[in-house]
């Protein structure tokens, strides 16, 4: 993610093309001889790039194409298909906060009036 976020604007398309060449074939159906770790790694890396593109200015179209490829991996019976749901945890991580942290704090004036 840091690589995509910190990449100079004029070099982003080159970086994404290299990434597509490396991992794109794994997201398309029909790719055999893929270990579980390779499939998981490809799906998580693809999701990480998608998340980083969503945070970049003026990269929404590129992010949409990466997200579409990730979703298409589910439909195409790609080897990485079983790992796509786990990849969505990268895009939308689960955040669990304790009950204490979620309580609203009273403003100082309200606390003063209560005491």
N, C-alpha and C positions, 0 to 999 in steps of 0.2 A: 504494500500500500504506500509506504513512504517513497518508494522509487517512482511510482506514478504521480504522487502528489508533488514531489519536488522536481520532476522532470521539466526542463524549460519548454515553454509553449511550442516553439518551433520544432522540437524533437519528439513530441508526444506521439505523432502519427507513426514515426519510425519505431518507437518503443512498442506501440500497440500492434504493429504489423509483425514484429519479431515475436511478440507474445502469442499472436494468432497462429503463427507458423509453428510455434513450440507446442501449444496446448490445444489449439483449435481442432486438430484432427482427432483428439481424444474425446471431444464433445460430440462429434458426429457419430452416427450409428455405424455399425459394421466393423469397428476397430476391435480386433481380437488381441489375445496375448497381453492383457493388461492386468497387473496385479492389483489387489485391493488397495494397497498403499498408493500406487500410481493413480488409480481412479480417484481416490479421496483427495490426493494432493492436487490433481488437475482441477477438480471441482472447487476446492477451497481457494486455490490460486486465482481461478477465473472469477470467483465471487469477490475476492479481495481487490482485484483490479476494478471490477464493477463498482464496488463501494468507494474506492478512491476516485474514480471518474465522477461519481455522483457528487463528491465534495469539491471537485475542481470547477472553477469558473469556465463557462462556455464549453463544457464537455458533456452536456446532457444527451446529445445525439449519439455520441460514442458510447456512453453508459447504456443507453437504450439498446444499442446493437449487441453489447456484451450480455445484457440481461436477457434479451431475446434468444441469444445462442444458448444460454444456460437453461432457459425454459424449454427450448426446442430439444435439448438433450433428454428431457423426460419423454417427449413424444416419439423420438427417433429410436428408442430402445438402445441408446448409447450405453457403452460399458460404464460410463460415469453416472448414468441415470440414478442408481440407488443412492448415490452420494449427494445429489442435488439438494434434497431437503436439509442435509447437514450444512451445505454451502450457504443456505439462506440464513443460518445463524451468524454468518459473517456479515451478511447484508443488514440484518436486523437482530443484533444480539439481544438475548434475554437479559433483562436487568431486574434483579430481585433486591428490593430494599427492605430493611428491617422496619417493623412497625413503629419503632421510636423515631426513625428518620422521617417517616411519612407524616407524623403529626404536625399540624400547623402550629407555629409559634405565635404567641400573642405579641402584639407590638408593645414596646416599653411603657407607653402611656396606659394601656389597658392593664398591664401588670401592676403599675403604681396604684391605679384606682381600686384594684382587687385587694391590695394589701393594707 
